[in-house]
Amino acid sequence: MSEMQLQLPHLPPILFAKKLLKKDGNTANVLIEFEEYPTLAMLLEAAAQSSSAFRKHEEESAFLVSARDVELLMDPNSTVLTAQIIDEHTLDNFRYVSFQIFELDKLIAKGNFVLMVY
């Protein structure tokens, strides 16, 4: 396992992406952790933070501009989860990303979002 390679501007208790577990091409697995059982909004934010694994350079920043097809499939029973992030494609300054959140091997949430990268 490697430490999250890229710094985020977030501070606890809003810093959810803790550690880059694996990165292979356009897919990254990131350990995410919460102080309490997360809501769907917290899971989406954790996924957006986890997409920092795809930053092209240290100065690159991004913010969430839209989300779609975001679903909570089951309530989490843990505060430590794994986010699988897929960098689907980039168009100009927009990065299109899909995500899945797992509790052990159970899929608990999924969706898509768009980041504005600058």
C-alpha positions as CSV (number, residue, x, y, z in Angstrom):
1,M,0.0,0.0,0.0
2,S,1.2,3.5,-0.7
3,E,0.3,6.8,1.0
4,M,-2.1,9.1,-0.9
5,Q,0.4,10.6,-3.3
6,L,-1.4,13.9,-3.7
7,Q,-2.2,16.5,-1.2
8,L,-5.8,17.6,-0.8
9,P,-6.9,21.0,0.6
10,H,-9.4,19.4,2.9
11,L,-9.0,19.1,6.6
12,P,-10.6,16.7,9.1
13,P,-13.4,16.0,9.6
14,I,-14.0,16.6,5.8
15,L,-10.8,14.8,4.6
16,F,-12.1,11.3,3.7
17,A,-9.6,10.0,1.2
18,K,-6.8,8.5,3.3
19,K,-4.6,6.2,1.3
20,L,-4.0,5.2,-2.3
21,L,-4.2,1.4,-2.2
22,K,-3.7,0.6,-5.9
23,K,-3.6,2.5,-9.2
24,D,-3.7,0.6,-12.5
25,G,-4.2,2.7,-15.7
26,N,-7.5,4.6,-15.4
27,T,-8.6,2.8,-12.2
28,A,-7.6,3.6,-8.6
29,N,-8.6,2.1,-5.3
30,V,-8.5,4.4,-2.3
31,L,-9.1,3.8,1.4
32,I,-11.7,6.2,2.7
33,E,-12.5,6.8,6.3
34,F,-15.2,8.7,8.2
35,E,-15.7,9.7,11.9
36,E,-19.3,8.4,11.8
37,Y,-21.3,6.3,9.4
38,P,-21.3,8.1,6.1
39,T,-24.3,9.5,4.3
40,L,-24.6,9.3,0.5
41,A,-23.4,12.9,0.2
42,M,-20.3,12.0,2.3
43,L,-19.6,9.0,0.0
44,L,-19.9,11.2,-3.1
45,E,-17.4,13.7,-1.6
46,A,-15.0,10.8,-0.7
47,A,-15.2,9.6,-4.3
48,A,-14.5,13.1,-5.6
49,Q,-11.5,13.4,-3.2
50,S,-10.3,10.0,-4.3
51,S,-10.1,11.1,-7.9
52,S,-7.1,13.1,-6.9
53,A,-5.2,9.9,-7.7
54,F,-5.4,11.0,-11.3
55,R,-3.9,14.5,-11.0
56,K,-1.5,15.2,-13.8
57,H,0.7,17.5,-11.8
58,E,1.0,18.8,-8.2
59,E,-0.5,22.2,-9.0
60,E,-3.7,20.7,-10.6
61,S,-6.9,21.4,-8.7
62,A,-10.5,20.4,-9.3
63,F,-14.0,20.8,-8.0
64,L,-17.1,18.8,-8.4
65,V,-19.5,20.3,-10.9
66,S,-22.2,17.6,-11.4
67,A,-23.2,14.1,-10.3
68,R,-25.6,11.7,-11.8
69,D,-26.9,8.2,-11.2
70,V,-25.6,8.3,-7.7
71,E,-27.2,5.5,-5.6
72,L,-26.9,4.2,-2.1
73,L,-27.4,0.5,-2.5
74,M,-27.2,-0.3,1.2
75,D,-26.4,1.5,4.4
76,P,-22.8,1.2,5.5
77,N,-22.0,-0.7,8.7
78,S,-18.4,0.6,8.9
79,T,-16.6,3.9,8.8
80,V,-13.7,2.4,6.8
81,L,-14.5,1.7,3.2
82,T,-12.8,1.4,-0.2
83,A,-13.6,3.7,-3.2
84,Q,-12.9,2.4,-6.7
85,I,-12.5,5.3,-9.0
86,I,-12.5,5.1,-12.8
87,D,-11.2,8.0,-14.9
88,E,-13.6,7.5,-17.8
89,H,-12.4,10.4,-20.0
90,T,-11.3,14.0,-20.1
91,L,-12.7,16.7,-22.4
92,D,-10.9,20.0,-22.2
93,N,-11.0,21.0,-18.5
94,F,-13.6,18.4,-17.6
95,R,-12.9,15.0,-16.1
96,Y,-15.7,12.3,-16.3
97,V,-15.4,9.8,-13.5
98,S,-17.4,6.8,-12.3
99,F,-17.1,5.3,-8.8
100,Q,-18.1,2.4,-6.6
101,I,-17.9,2.3,-2.8
102,F,-17.3,-1.1,-1.1
103,E,-17.6,-2.3,2.4
104,L,-15.2,-5.3,2.3
105,D,-16.5,-7.0,-0.9
106,K,-20.1,-5.6,-0.8
107,L,-21.0,-2.8,-3.2
108,I,-22.8,-0.1,-1.1
109,A,-22.8,2.9,-3.4
110,K,-22.1,3.9,-7.0
111,G,-22.4,6.8,-9.5
112,N,-20.8,9.2,-11.8
113,F,-19.5,12.8,-11.5
114,V,-17.8,15.5,-13.5
115,L,-14.9,17.5,-12.2
116,M,-13.7,20.9,-13.5
117,V,-9.9,20.7,-13.6
118,Y,-7.8,23.8,-13.5
